[in-house]
Amino acid sequence: MTAPDWLADAIFYQIFPDRFANADHSLDPPDVVAWDSQPTRDNFFGGDLAGITQHLDHIASLGVNALYLTPIFAAGTNHRYDAVDYFKIDHRLGGLDDFHDLLDAAHSLGIRVVLDAVLNHCGDQHWAFRDVVANEDSSPYLNWYFVEGFPVSATPQPNYRTCSGCAYLPKWNAYNPEVRKHHYDVARYWIEQGIDGWRLDVPYFINRTFWRGFRDVVKQIDPALYIVAEEWRDPMEWLRGDTADGTMNYTLRELILGFTADRSLDAFGLAEGMNRLQYRIPSGYQRGMLNLLGSHDTERVLTRHGGDQAATQLAYTLLFSAEGAPMIYYGDEVGLAGENDPLCRGAMPWDESVWSKPTLAFIRDLAAARKACAALRSGFQDVTALDADTVLITRRAADSLAAAVVHRGPGTRVPVGRLPELGPDQRWEVLLGSEPGAADLLIPAAGFALLEARHRQGRQ
């Protein structure tokens, strides 16, 4: 079983719910901060599910047809990776009715919704862990965790296993059949509510047998449900057909940003890296790769580029031209900046006067070009360096051919003969960027051309 077919047409949008939009102030916690405050690891801005529903038109206007929401279950922190009840919506986000309203509205716009499965650990206020703290070795939940002594203590070092040493994140014992049942019940429950897939948080901290069972549970309900694993290094272990449909493609992110932002890679290095990565991904899983330039765990893409909007546009051109599903991190489409966590988790500005209108228009144009061109959605990818500063991505589908030329230098002339060979009745037409001439493609400084081969009498 390979990745669901719908992913070939997918464009994702990631939302950190506390920071996207506050539509229901009655849900605000007592210590809510002003919407334009600087984000910290602890403060709450009051974003809620109704706020996401209220702004679905903006999301749809980007060409987006899939949402990935970071955790929404009852928890203690603003990021909610410390669940205290996996079967309840966090009260600061709303309730189950609000979630159904969001799902219904999103689905009516053709937008799928993927939730975050945080199953390696919970919060130290989770009811099962609190029972262990209170009742120690007489707790029926003792073996749901890895407790190494009594009394259970978080200081000076926790005497129980945690996620990455964080005392407030006790680690689940996923070897325990009762824990597996709990987690699989969580997966079933939210699928029954209508979600379209799961993103697996730090899955590399849990044994693969658990994830094989998780996949069985999900795919037995509907093979079209998406499972995407968080992975920062090598995605291959998740692409064997028994765990996930794809991974968050941080490897591709570093390749693209190494070329456009850091200049640690020239076009030859970028082409070699992209080809090596793509040829290793098994057939049928390329479309399941979730391609990104930024997330809640990285500095924002504009910040990585030092505020250089032209270089940022080159990165997005590569992202939308590459095989796999592109993902936009909320706010990046309007030029939101911010260093890594917590500054990358700032509030979405809804005052359009502060938006980067060129960036917004560019993202919309890229999404429209991808939607219009079958090769950009499902074509096989090959990457070539034309010189140290210029890379060519070719995408070939059965009846469609596209080419993206991305140049980070002071300007260049690309002979049309260096583009993929066309049939006698075909010509290159521009989807976005520089127009092809009869003999040369003139690319300005930090410029690009996104092209599609069309029959001379028009699109066939």
C-alpha positions as CSV (number, residue, x, y, z in Angstrom):
1,M,0.0,0.0,0.0
2,T,1.5,3.3,-1.1
3,A,0.7,6.9,-0.1
4,P,-2.9,8.0,-0.8
5,D,-3.5,9.3,-4.3
6,W,-5.0,12.6,-3.1
7,L,-1.6,13.7,-1.8
8,A,-0.3,14.4,-5.4
9,D,-2.7,17.3,-5.5
10,A,-2.2,18.5,-1.9
11,I,-1.0,21.8,-0.7
12,F,-0.8,22.0,3.1
13,Y,-1.0,24.8,5.6
14,Q,0.3,24.3,9.2
15,I,-1.4,26.1,12.1
16,F,-0.3,26.5,15.7
17,P,-3.8,27.0,17.1
18,D,-3.1,29.4,20.0
19,R,-1.5,31.9,17.6
20,F,-3.7,31.8,14.5
21,A,-6.9,33.7,15.3
22,N,-9.0,34.5,18.4
23,A,-12.7,34.5,17.6
24,D,-14.2,33.6,21.0
25,H,-12.8,35.8,23.8
26,S,-15.0,33.9,26.3
27,L,-12.5,31.1,26.0
28,D,-9.4,33.2,26.8
29,P,-7.4,32.2,29.8
30,P,-7.1,34.8,32.6
31,D,-3.5,35.5,31.6
32,V,-4.1,36.0,27.9
33,V,-1.7,38.5,26.3
34,A,-2.4,41.1,23.6
35,W,-2.4,39.7,20.1
36,D,0.7,41.7,19.1
37,S,2.8,40.6,22.1
38,Q,6.1,38.9,21.7
39,P,5.7,35.1,22.0
40,T,7.4,33.3,24.9
41,R,7.4,29.6,25.8
42,D,4.7,30.2,28.3
43,N,2.2,32.9,27.2
44,F,-1.2,32.4,25.7
45,F,-2.6,34.5,22.9
46,G,-6.1,33.0,22.9
47,G,-6.3,31.5,19.4
48,D,-9.1,29.0,19.1
49,L,-10.9,26.6,16.7
50,A,-13.5,29.2,15.8
51,G,-10.7,31.5,14.7
52,I,-9.5,28.9,12.3
53,T,-13.0,28.4,10.9
54,Q,-13.5,32.1,10.6
55,H,-10.4,32.5,8.4
56,L,-10.8,29.4,6.2
57,D,-11.5,31.7,3.2
58,H,-8.0,33.1,3.6
59,I,-6.5,29.7,3.7
60,A,-8.5,28.5,0.7
61,S,-7.4,31.6,-1.2
62,L,-3.8,30.3,-1.0
63,G,-4.8,27.3,-3.0
64,V,-4.5,25.2,0.2
65,N,-6.5,22.0,0.4
66,A,-5.1,20.4,3.5
67,L,-4.5,21.6,7.1
68,Y,-2.1,20.3,9.7
69,L,-3.0,21.4,13.2
70,T,-0.5,21.1,16.0
71,P,-2.1,19.5,19.1
72,I,-5.6,20.6,20.1
73,F,-6.3,18.2,22.9
74,A,-6.7,19.2,26.6
75,A,-3.2,20.2,27.9
76,G,-1.4,22.6,30.2
77,T,0.8,24.6,27.8
78,N,0.3,26.8,24.8
79,H,1.8,24.2,22.5
80,R,-0.3,21.4,23.9
81,Y,2.3,18.7,23.4
82,D,1.6,17.8,27.1
83,A,-1.8,16.2,26.8
84,V,-3.9,15.6,29.9
85,D,-6.8,14.1,28.0
86,Y,-6.6,12.9,24.5
87,F,-10.4,12.6,24.1
88,K,-11.2,16.2,24.9
89,I,-10.6,19.5,23.0
90,D,-8.6,21.9,25.1
91,H,-11.1,24.2,26.8
92,R,-9.2,27.3,25.6
93,L,-9.7,26.2,22.0
94,G,-13.4,25.4,22.3
95,G,-15.4,22.2,22.4
96,L,-16.3,19.2,20.2
97,D,-19.0,21.2,18.5
98,D,-16.4,23.9,17.5
99,F,-14.2,21.1,16.1
100,H,-17.1,19.7,14.1
101,D,-17.9,23.2,12.8
102,L,-14.3,23.5,11.7
103,L,-14.3,20.1,10.0
104,D,-17.6,20.7,8.3
105,A,-16.5,24.1,7.0
106,A,-13.1,22.9,5.9
107,H,-14.5,19.9,4.1
108,S,-17.1,22.0,2.4
109,L,-14.2,24.0,0.8
110,G,-12.4,20.8,-0.1
111,I,-9.8,21.1,2.7
112,R,-8.7,18.0,4.6
113,V,-7.7,18.2,8.3
114,V,-4.7,16.3,9.8
115,L,-4.1,16.2,13.5
116,D,-1.0,15.7,15.6
117,A,-0.6,12.3,17.3
118,V,1.6,13.0,20.4
119,L,1.8,9.4,21.7
120,N,5.4,9.1,23.0
121,H,4.6,11.2,26.0
122,C,1.8,13.1,27.8
123,G,1.7,15.9,30.3
124,D,2.5,15.3,34.0
125,Q,-1.1,16.4,34.8
126,H,-2.6,13.5,32.7
127,W,-5.1,11.6,34.8
128,A,-3.2,8.3,34.6
129,F,0.1,9.8,35.6
130,R,-1.5,11.7,38.5
131,D,-2.9,8.4,39.7
132,V,0.6,6.9,39.7
133,V,1.9,9.9,41.7
134,A,-0.9,9.5,44.2
135,N,-1.0,5.8,44.6
136,E,2.5,4.7,43.6
137,D,2.9,0.9,43.2
138,S,-0.8,0.3,43.9
139,S,-1.9,2.4,40.9
140,P,-3.4,0.4,38.1
141,Y,-1.6,2.7,35.7
142,L,1.9,2.1,37.2
143,N,3.1,0.2,34.1
144,W,1.7,2.8,31.7
145,Y,4.9,4.7,32.4
146,F,8.6,4.0,33.2
147,V,8.6,4.9,36.9
148,E,11.9,4.0,38.6
149,G,11.2,4.9,42.2
150,F,8.9,6.3,44.9
151,P,7.8,8.9,45.7
152,V,7.5,10.0,42.0
153,S,9.6,13.1,41.8
154,A,10.5,15.6,39.1
155,T,13.5,17.1,41.0
156,P,16.4,17.4,41.0
157,Q,16.1,14.9,38.1
158,P,12.9,13.0,37.3
159,N,12.8,9.4,38.5
160,Y,10.7,8.4,35.5
161,R,11.5,8.5,31.8
162,T,10.5,11.6,29.9
163,C,10.7,13.1,26.5
164,S,14.1,14.6,26.1
165,G,14.6,15.1,29.8
166,C,11.5,17.4,30.2
167,A,10.1,16.5,33.6
168,Y,6.6,17.7,32.7
169,L,6.5,15.2,29.8
170,P,6.4,11.6,31.2
171,K,7.0,8.9,28.6
172,W,4.4,6.4,27.8
173,N,5.2,2.7,28.0
174,A,4.1,1.8,24.5
175,Y,5.1,-1.8,25.1
176,N,2.2,-2.1,27.5
177,P,-0.9,-3.5,25.7
178,E,-3.2,-1.3,27.8
179,V,-1.3,1.8,26.6
180,R,-1.4,0.6,23.0
181,K,-5.2,0.1,23.3
182,H,-5.5,3.6,24.8
183,H,-3.5,5.2,21.9
184,Y,-5.2,3.2,19.2
185,D,-8.6,4.2,20.7
186,V,-7.5,7.8,20.4
187,A,-6.7,7.3,16.7
188,R,-10.1,5.7,16.1
189,Y,-12.0,8.3,18.0
190,W,-10.8,11.3,16.1
191,I,-11.1,9.5,12.8
192,E,-14.7,8.8,13.7
193,Q,-15.1,12.6,14.3
194,G,-14.1,13.1,10.7
195,I,-10.3,13.9,10.5
196,D,-8.3,12.9,7.4
197,G,-5.0,11.8,8.9
198,W,-2.4,11.9,11.6
199,R,1.0,13.5,11.9
200,L,3.2,11.4,14.2
201,D,5.2,13.4,16.7
202,V,8.7,12.2,17.6
203,P,7.8,8.7,16.3
204,Y,11.5,7.7,16.4
205,F,11.2,7.5,20.2
206,I,8.7,4.6,20.1
207,N,9.2,1.1,18.9
208,R,8.2,0.3,15.3
209,T,5.9,-2.5,16.4
210,F,3.6,0.1,18.0
211,W,3.5,2.2,14.8
212,R,2.8,-0.9,12.6
213,G,-0.2,-1.5,14.8
214,F,-1.2,2.2,14.6
215,R,-1.1,2.0,10.8
216,D,-3.2,-1.1,10.8
217,V,-5.8,0.6,12.9
218,V,-5.9,3.7,10.7
219,K,-5.8,2.0,7.3
220,Q,-8.4,-0.5,8.2
221,I,-10.8,2.4,8.7
222,D,-9.9,4.1,5.4
223,P,-6.8,3.5,3.3
224,A,-7.0,7.2,2.1
225,L,-6.2,8.5,5.6
226,Y,-2.8,10.1,5.7
227,I,0.0,9.2,8.1
228,V,3.0,11.4,8.1
229,A,6.0,11.0,10.4
230,E,8.1,13.7,11.9
231,E,11.7,13.0,10.8
232,W,14.7,15.2,10.7
233,R,17.3,12.9,9.3
234,D,16.7,9.9,7.0
235,P,13.1,9.3,6.0
236,M,13.7,5.8,4.6
237,E,12.8,3.8,7.6
238,W,9.2,5.2,7.5
239,L,8.7,4.4,3.9
240,R,8.6,0.6,4.0
241,G,4.9,0.3,3.7
242,D,4.3,-0.7,7.3
243,T,4.2,2.6,9.3
244,A,3.8,5.9,7.4
245,D,2.9,7.3,4.0
246,G,5.6,10.0,4.1
247,T,7.6,12.2,6.4
248,M,8.1,15.8,7.1
249,N,10.8,16.5,4.6
250,Y,13.3,18.4,6.7
251,T,16.1,16.9,4.5
252,L,14.7,18.7,1.5
253,R,14.3,21.9,3.5
254,E,18.0,22.0,4.4
255,L,19.0,21.4,0.8
256,I,16.8,24.2,-0.5
257,L,17.8,26.7,2.2
258,G,21.4,25.7,1.8
259,F,21.2,27.0,-1.7
260,T,18.9,30.0,-1.4
261,A,19.6,31.3,2.2
262,D,22.9,30.0,3.6
263,R,24.8,29.5,0.3
264,S,26.4,26.5,1.9
265,L,25.4,24.6,-1.3
266,D,25.9,25.6,-4.9
267,A,23.5,24.4,-7.7
268,F,25.6,21.3,-8.2
269,G,25.3,20.3,-4.5
270,L,21.6,21.1,-4.5
271,A,21.0,19.0,-7.6
272,E,23.0,16.1,-6.3
273,G,21.3,16.2,-2.9
274,M,17.8,16.4,-4.3
275,N,18.4,13.6,-6.8
276,R,19.9,11.4,-4.2
277,L,17.0,12.0,-1.8
278,Q,14.3,11.5,-4.4
279,Y,15.8,8.4,-6.0
280,R,15.9,6.7,-2.5
281,I,12.3,7.3,-1.8
282,P,10.3,4.2,-2.9
283,S,7.9,4.4,-5.8
284,G,4.5,5.6,-4.7
285,Y,5.8,7.4,-1.6
286,Q,7.2,10.6,-3.2
287,R,3.7,12.2,-3.2
288,G,3.4,11.4,0.6
289,M,6.5,13.5,1.5
290,L,5.4,16.7,3.3
291,N,7.8,19.4,1.9
292,L,8.4,22.5,4.1
293,L,10.6,25.5,4.5
294,G,9.5,26.3,8.1
295,S,7.5,25.0,10.9
296,H,6.8,25.6,14.6
297,D,10.2,23.9,15.3
298,T,12.3,26.1,13.1
299,E,13.1,29.8,12.4
300,R,10.7,31.3,9.9
301,V,11.7,31.1,6.2
302,L,12.0,34.9,5.8
303,T,14.2,35.1,8.9
304,R,16.4,32.3,7.6
305,H,16.9,34.4,4.5
306,G,17.9,37.5,6.5
307,G,14.7,39.3,5.4
308,D,15.6,38.9,1.7
309,Q,12.2,38.5,0.0
310,A,13.7,37.7,-3.5
311,A,15.8,34.8,-2.1
312,T,12.7,33.6,-0.1
313,Q,10.7,33.5,-3.4
314,L,13.4,31.4,-4.9
315,A,13.1,28.9,-2.0
316,Y,9.3,28.8,-2.5
317,T,9.7,28.2,-6.2
318,L,11.9,25.2,-5.5
319,L,9.4,24.0,-2.9
320,F,6.4,24.2,-5.2
321,S,8.4,22.7,-8.1
322,A,9.6,19.6,-6.1
323,E,7.9,16.2,-6.0
324,G,5.9,15.9,-2.8
325,A,3.2,18.0,-1.1
326,P,4.3,21.6,-0.3
327,M,3.4,23.0,3.1
328,I,3.1,26.7,4.2
329,Y,3.6,27.6,7.8
330,Y,0.9,30.0,8.9
331,G,2.0,33.6,8.5
332,D,4.8,32.9,6.2
333,E,2.5,33.8,3.3
334,V,2.3,37.4,4.6
335,G,6.0,37.8,5.5
336,L,5.9,37.0,9.2
337,A,9.4,36.8,10.7
338,G,10.8,35.1,13.8
339,E,13.8,33.2,15.1
340,N,13.4,29.6,16.4
341,D,11.0,28.6,19.2
342,P,9.4,30.5,20.7
343,L,9.8,33.5,18.3
344,C,8.7,31.4,15.3
345,R,5.3,31.0,17.0
346,G,4.1,34.6,16.8
347,A,0.5,35.6,16.3
348,M,-0.9,35.7,12.8
349,P,-1.3,39.4,11.9
350,W,-4.8,40.1,10.6
351,D,-4.2,43.8,9.9
352,E,-3.6,43.5,6.2
353,S,-1.7,46.8,6.2
354,V,1.3,45.0,7.6
355,W,1.2,42.1,5.2
356,S,3.8,41.6,2.5
357,K,1.4,41.7,-0.4
358,P,4.0,40.6,-2.9
359,T,4.8,37.5,-0.9
360,L,1.1,36.7,-0.6
361,A,0.5,37.1,-4.3
362,F,3.5,35.0,-5.1
363,I,2.4,32.1,-2.9
364,R,-1.1,32.2,-4.5
365,D,0.5,32.3,-8.0
366,L,2.7,29.3,-7.2
367,A,-0.2,27.3,-5.9
368,A,-2.3,28.2,-9.0
369,A,0.6,27.2,-11.3
370,R,0.9,23.8,-9.5
371,K,-2.8,23.3,-9.7
372,A,-2.9,24.1,-13.5
373,C,0.0,21.8,-14.4
374,A,-0.3,18.0,-14.0
375,A,3.5,17.5,-14.2
376,L,4.1,19.9,-11.2
377,R,1.7,17.8,-9.1
378,S,2.5,14.2,-10.1
379,G,5.4,14.2,-12.6
380,F,8.7,12.4,-12.0
381,Q,11.4,14.8,-10.9
382,D,15.0,15.3,-12.1
383,V,17.3,18.1,-11.0
384,T,20.2,19.5,-13.0
385,A,22.7,22.2,-12.3
386,L,23.1,24.6,-15.3
387,D,25.9,26.4,-13.5
388,A,26.9,27.1,-9.9
389,D,24.1,29.5,-9.3
390,T,21.4,28.0,-11.6
391,V,19.3,24.9,-11.1
392,L,16.8,23.2,-13.4
393,I,14.0,21.0,-12.0
394,T,12.3,18.9,-14.7
395,R,8.9,17.3,-13.9
396,R,7.5,14.7,-16.4
397,A,4.1,13.1,-16.2
398,A,2.4,11.0,-18.9
399,D,1.0,13.9,-20.9
400,S,2.6,16.9,-19.2
401,L,6.1,18.4,-18.9
402,A,7.2,21.3,-16.7
403,A,10.5,23.0,-16.0
404,A,11.6,25.3,-13.2
405,V,14.8,27.4,-13.6
406,V,15.9,29.0,-10.4
407,H,18.9,31.4,-10.4
408,R,20.4,33.0,-7.3
409,G,23.1,35.0,-9.0
410,P,23.3,38.5,-10.7
411,G,21.4,37.4,-13.8
412,T,21.9,34.8,-16.5
413,R,21.1,33.7,-20.1
414,V,19.9,30.1,-20.4
415,P,19.9,28.8,-23.9
416,V,16.5,27.2,-24.7
417,G,18.5,24.2,-25.9
418,R,19.5,23.5,-22.3
419,L,15.8,23.0,-21.3
420,P,14.2,19.6,-21.7
421,E,13.7,18.7,-25.4
422,L,10.2,19.3,-26.8
423,G,8.2,17.6,-29.4
424,P,7.9,19.2,-32.9
425,D,4.4,20.6,-32.1
426,Q,5.3,21.9,-28.6
427,R,6.6,25.2,-27.2
428,W,7.4,26.5,-23.8
429,E,4.9,28.8,-22.1
430,V,5.5,30.6,-18.9
431,L,3.5,29.8,-15.8
432,L,5.3,32.2,-13.6
433,G,8.5,34.3,-13.9
434,S,10.7,35.0,-17.0
435,E,9.3,34.5,-20.5
436,P,11.2,32.1,-22.8
437,G,12.5,33.7,-26.0
438,A,13.2,32.0,-29.3
439,A,16.8,31.2,-28.4
440,D,17.4,32.2,-24.8
441,L,15.7,32.4,-21.4
442,L,16.8,35.6,-19.7
443,I,16.7,35.3,-15.9
444,P,17.2,38.5,-13.9
445,A,19.1,38.6,-10.6
446,A,17.6,36.3,-8.0
447,G,15.1,35.3,-10.7
448,F,13.3,32.2,-11.9
449,A,11.1,30.8,-14.7
450,L,8.3,28.2,-14.2
451,L,7.5,26.8,-17.6
452,E,5.1,24.2,-19.1
453,A,5.3,22.5,-22.5
454,R,2.2,23.1,-24.5
455,H,1.1,22.2,-28.0
456,R,1.3,25.0,-30.4
457,Q,-2.4,25.0,-31.1
458,G,-3.1,25.3,-27.4
459,R,-3.3,23.0,-24.3
460,Q,-4.2,19.4,-25.2
